């Protein structure tokens, strides 16, 4: 510790937004209901290895990856890979491949993932998580994966998209903000307003 003032972490989502759909979000035996607590365990180095049978590759349960993949379960099955399945208490398997994001577009189309504000607050989806720890992702195309790439890989799961992440990462770090920061040519706000399709459409059904 250097004696500097400890600042609260940025608020990404809030419980009231969760409860627009979940009514009363409760997890882990009704002991967890505030997403601000979830990050304590669902952090970049966390995976479900402790609940997996010996020899099985663990699955990342980092918050940004996990929440996006759960809510976009019907779409995040990369070509040649398994759906997003998490080993829970006692080795129980939780398969999220049938989960459908509930939002509808202005035209009435289902799974309108551009509507980030259903969960995110204060435009937090546009604030790229630079400077954070790399994420352990044993079943991912890249392991470990850098923080911005990891957050985006929660929905962008194809091999081609992971190649894009890797191409724009060097020993100096990720260069995502050059193109994808708010106000940049391909900022999250601008791209999401147009389409949520994959970079090349391969391996994605969005």
C-alpha positions as CSV (number, residue, x, y, z in Angstrom):
1,X,0.0,0.0,0.0
2,X,1.3,3.5,-0.9
3,X,-1.1,5.5,1.3
4,X,-3.1,6.8,-1.6
5,X,-6.9,7.1,-1.3
6,X,-8.7,3.9,-2.2
7,X,-11.3,4.6,-4.9
8,X,-14.4,2.5,-5.6
9,X,-14.2,0.4,-8.8
10,X,-16.3,1.7,-11.7
11,X,-19.9,0.6,-11.7
12,X,-20.6,-1.6,-14.7
13,X,-24.0,-2.9,-13.9
14,X,-26.5,-2.5,-11.1
15,X,-28.9,-4.9,-9.4
16,X,-32.0,-2.9,-10.4
17,X,-31.2,-3.5,-14.0
18,X,-30.8,-7.2,-13.4
19,X,-34.1,-7.3,-11.7
20,X,-35.9,-5.9,-14.7
21,X,-35.8,-9.5,-16.0
22,X,-34.9,-11.6,-12.9
23,X,-37.3,-9.8,-10.6
24,X,-35.2,-10.8,-7.6
25,X,-31.8,-12.0,-8.6
26,X,-30.5,-14.6,-6.2
27,X,-27.6,-17.0,-6.8
28,X,-25.6,-19.5,-4.8
29,X,-28.4,-20.6,-2.5
30,X,-30.0,-17.2,-2.3
31,X,-26.9,-15.7,-0.7
32,X,-25.8,-13.5,-3.6
33,X,-28.0,-10.9,-5.2
34,X,-25.8,-7.8,-5.8
35,X,-23.6,-7.9,-8.9
36,X,-21.0,-5.7,-7.2
37,X,-20.1,-8.7,-5.0
38,X,-19.8,-11.2,-7.9
39,X,-16.5,-9.7,-9.0
40,X,-14.8,-10.9,-5.8
41,X,-14.9,-14.5,-6.9
42,X,-15.6,-14.2,-10.6
43,X,-12.3,-12.5,-11.3
44,X,-9.7,-12.8,-14.1
45,X,-7.9,-15.8,-12.6
46,X,-11.0,-17.8,-11.7
47,X,-12.2,-20.9,-13.5
48,X,-14.4,-23.9,-12.5
49,X,-11.4,-26.3,-12.2
50,X,-12.2,-27.2,-8.6
51,X,-15.5,-28.7,-9.7
52,X,-14.2,-30.4,-12.9
53,X,-13.3,-34.1,-13.1
54,X,-9.6,-34.7,-13.4
55,X,-8.3,-34.3,-16.9
56,X,-11.1,-32.0,-18.1
57,X,-10.2,-28.5,-19.3
58,X,-11.6,-25.9,-16.9
59,X,-14.0,-23.1,-18.1
60,X,-13.4,-19.5,-17.3
61,X,-16.0,-17.9,-15.0
62,X,-14.6,-14.4,-15.1
63,X,-17.5,-12.0,-14.7
64,X,-17.3,-10.2,-18.1
65,X,-17.0,-13.4,-20.1
66,X,-19.5,-15.4,-18.0
67,X,-22.3,-12.9,-18.0
68,X,-22.1,-12.2,-21.7
69,X,-21.9,-15.9,-22.7
70,X,-24.8,-16.8,-20.4
71,X,-27.1,-14.1,-21.8
72,X,-26.1,-14.9,-25.4
73,X,-26.1,-18.7,-24.9
74,X,-27.9,-19.6,-28.1
75,X,-25.2,-17.8,-30.2
76,X,-21.9,-18.3,-28.5
77,X,-21.0,-21.8,-29.7
78,X,-17.8,-21.4,-31.7
79,X,-17.2,-23.7,-34.6
80,X,-15.5,-26.8,-33.4
81,X,-15.9,-25.9,-29.7
82,X,-18.3,-26.8,-26.9
83,X,-21.2,-24.6,-25.8
84,X,-20.6,-22.5,-22.7
85,X,-20.9,-25.1,-19.9
86,X,-19.9,-24.4,-16.3
87,X,-19.2,-27.1,-13.7
88,X,-21.0,-26.0,-10.5
89,X,-21.2,-27.2,-6.9
90,X,-20.7,-31.0,-6.6
91,X,-19.7,-31.2,-10.3
92,X,-23.2,-30.3,-11.6
93,X,-23.2,-29.1,-15.2
94,X,-24.8,-25.8,-16.2
95,X,-25.3,-25.6,-19.9
96,X,-26.3,-22.1,-21.1
97,X,-26.5,-22.9,-24.8
98,X,-30.3,-22.5,-24.8
99,X,-30.4,-19.1,-23.1
100,X,-32.0,-16.3,-25.2
101,X,-31.3,-12.7,-24.5
102,X,-34.8,-11.2,-23.8
103,X,-34.5,-7.8,-25.4
104,X,-36.3,-7.1,-28.7
105,X,-35.3,-4.6,-31.4
106,X,-37.5,-1.7,-32.4
107,X,-38.6,-3.9,-35.3
108,X,-39.5,-6.7,-32.9
109,X,-36.5,-9.0,-33.6
110,X,-35.5,-11.1,-30.7
111,X,-32.0,-11.2,-29.0
112,X,-31.3,-7.5,-29.6
113,X,-27.8,-7.4,-28.1
114,X,-27.2,-3.9,-29.2
115,X,-29.3,-2.8,-26.2
116,X,-26.4,-2.8,-23.7
117,X,-28.2,-0.4,-21.4
118,X,-30.5,-3.2,-20.2
119,X,-27.6,-4.3,-18.0
120,X,-24.9,-1.6,-18.3
121,X,-25.1,1.8,-16.6
122,X,-23.5,5.1,-17.5
123,X,-22.3,3.8,-20.9
124,X,-19.9,1.5,-19.1
125,X,-19.9,-0.9,-22.2
126,X,-18.0,1.9,-24.0
127,X,-15.2,2.0,-21.4
128,X,-12.6,-0.6,-22.4
129,X,-11.1,-2.4,-19.4
130,X,-7.5,-1.5,-20.1
131,X,-4.8,-2.0,-17.5
132,X,-6.6,-5.0,-15.9
133,X,-5.2,-8.5,-15.4
134,X,-5.1,-11.0,-18.2
135,X,-7.9,-13.6,-18.0
136,X,-7.5,-17.3,-17.6
137,X,-9.5,-19.0,-20.3
138,X,-8.6,-22.7,-20.6
139,X,-11.2,-23.5,-23.2
140,X,-10.7,-20.3,-25.2
141,X,-8.8,-19.8,-28.4
142,X,-6.3,-17.7,-26.5
143,X,-5.2,-18.5,-23.0
144,X,-4.5,-16.3,-21.1
145,X,-6.3,-13.6,-22.9
146,X,-5.9,-9.9,-22.3
147,X,-8.7,-8.0,-20.6
148,X,-10.3,-6.1,-23.5
149,X,-10.1,-9.1,-25.8
150,X,-11.6,-11.3,-23.0
151,X,-14.6,-9.0,-22.5
152,X,-15.3,-8.9,-26.2
153,X,-14.9,-12.7,-26.5
154,X,-17.9,-13.0,-24.2
155,X,-20.0,-12.7,-27.4
156,X,-17.4,-12.6,-30.2
157,X,-16.4,-16.3,-30.0
158,X,-15.2,-17.3,-33.5
159,X,-11.7,-18.3,-34.3
160,X,-11.4,-15.4,-36.8
161,X,-12.4,-12.9,-34.1
162,X,-9.8,-14.3,-31.7
163,X,-7.2,-14.0,-34.5
164,X,-8.2,-10.3,-34.7
165,X,-7.7,-9.9,-30.9
166,X,-4.3,-11.6,-31.1
167,X,-3.2,-9.6,-34.1
168,X,-3.8,-6.4,-32.2
169,X,-2.0,-7.4,-29.1
170,X,1.8,-7.1,-28.6
171,X,4.3,-7.0,-25.7
172,X,3.2,-3.4,-25.2
173,X,-0.4,-4.5,-24.6
174,X,-3.7,-4.3,-26.5
175,X,-4.3,-1.7,-29.2
176,X,-8.1,-2.1,-29.1
177,X,-8.7,1.5,-28.0
178,X,-7.2,2.9,-31.2
179,X,-10.2,1.8,-33.2
180,X,-12.8,0.8,-30.6
181,X,-12.8,3.4,-27.8
182,X,-15.7,5.7,-27.5
183,X,-15.5,8.3,-30.3
184,X,-13.1,6.2,-32.4
185,X,-14.0,5.2,-36.0
186,X,-15.2,1.8,-34.8
187,X,-16.1,2.7,-31.2
188,X,-18.4,0.3,-29.3
189,X,-21.2,2.9,-29.4
190,X,-20.9,3.4,-33.2
191,X,-20.5,-0.3,-34.1
192,X,-23.3,-1.5,-31.8
193,X,-25.7,1.0,-33.3
194,X,-25.1,-0.6,-36.7
195,X,-24.8,-4.3,-36.2
196,X,-23.7,-6.9,-33.7
197,X,-22.5,-9.3,-36.4
198,X,-19.1,-11.0,-36.2
199,X,-16.1,-9.5,-37.9
200,X,-16.3,-12.0,-40.7
201,X,-19.6,-13.8,-39.9
202,X,-17.7,-17.1,-39.5
203,X,-18.7,-19.2,-36.6
204,X,-21.4,-16.8,-35.5
205,X,-25.1,-16.9,-36.0
206,X,-25.8,-13.3,-35.0
